[in-house]
Amino acid sequence: MLSPFEAFTTMEPGRQIISVAGSTRLGIYGSDIGWGKPLRVEIVTIDKDTSVSLSESRDGTSGVEIGLCLTKDDVERFG
């Protein structure tokens, strides 16, 4: 099995890489570090490349929140 670094260096030209940050099992919305429970969670590291973030649903229904960081033009095309 290739290491992540080897996988990037041996990719065929024209392939696209998408990374995923976060987890649906961290229980972020249930945590309280003294300021109360969070109302909204965003993974800020996804603004550096083509990435998406995953976290558990804010309302606790076992759903998934998916975060995207896009340019203005990409947002318009996505919509």
N, C-alpha and C positions, 0 to 999 in steps of 0.2 A: 504494500500500500504506500502511496506517495504521501510525503509530508505536505502540509498546506503550501509551503514555499515552493516545493518541487511542482506541485499542481499548477501554480501560477506561471512558472517559467516554462512549462512544457505544453501549455495550452495552444491549440490550433489558432492561427490568425482568424479574426472575425468573430471569435467567441466572446460572450459578454459575461462578466462576473457580477453577481449580486450577493451581498453579504446580509446576514440577518443578525440583529442585536436584540437582546432582551430574552425574556422567558415568560410563559404563561403560568408558571408555577412558583414565582417568587413571592406572591402575596403582597405586592407593593401597596395596593390600596388599603390593606389591612394594617399596615405598619404605622406606628406613631412614635416619633423621636422627641416628643415634647411640644410640638407645635400643632398637634392634632393630626388626624388622618389626611392624606393628600386628596385634593379635589381633582387634580389632573396630573398625569405623569407623561413626560416626554423624554426620549433618549436623544440627547443632543449630539452624540457622536455620529449620527447618520447623515449629517450635512456635509461630510467630507468626500463622499463618493456615492456610488449607486448602492444604497442600502435601504433596508426596511427595518422597522422595529416591531416587536410583538410584545404585548403584555396582556394580563387578564383584564376582563371587562370591568369597567368602573362600577357598574351596578350589581356586580356579583352574580350574574346569571350564567356563569361558566362560558361566556362568550369570549371573543378575542378582539383586542384593539390592535389595529395595524397602522403604523406611522410611516409616512412617506416624506421625504425632503426633496422638493422639486424646484426647478427654476420657474419663473413666472410663465414663460412660454410653455413649459411642460405641464404646468397646472391647467392652463387653458386647453391644451390638447387632451389631458386626462379627463377633464370635465365633460 
